[in-house]
């Protein structure tokens, strides 16, 4: 007897989170026939740049040509995977495809960039300005973010910030589908050219508007069949 999954096997979507965060941001995504699998962070070297680390992440994935969903920093890694030719397509949410789109418009990032400082404590301590920038509004969202932020590895977050601020990519790969929120306070929409706008979506809309983001992703997957 054949089971349903043997006739219609479940496909995997590999999820890369943002700036040292864990997989919980993807917890509200649901698409029939797909599993959302987190990609754990791999060891980094101080010599790694965005592309070299993206390739390390790629080689930790068990499928040859995986479908990647990248959030924020994870989206930039996804772009570099596409630019390197190791994946054919990827979906990025609340992210940037180039250094121009990154913009450094966020006040926290702008301070870091202008002063050339890398205060890891600013990004591993759940200060109110960080919660505001990420778009946490409810007590549930703030509690989740406080826990994720407080458990981040300061050394890894410092490296992520340095890598993000030195990212020089100007190439937009054809295989990237971009979803962005109009109310993103971390990566400003005024610098972004996106495929799908989410009205009022914040930087963490993949979590707090998971059903809506799931339907957009489902549409993207359907258009690529």
Helices and strands as residue ranges (DSSP letters): H 4-7, E 11-16, G 23-26, E 34-38, H 50-59, E 67-71, H 73-84, E 90-93, H 99-102, H 107-115, H 120-124, H 128-134, H 139-150, H 154-165, E 176-181, G 189-191, E 196-198, H 205-208, H 210-223
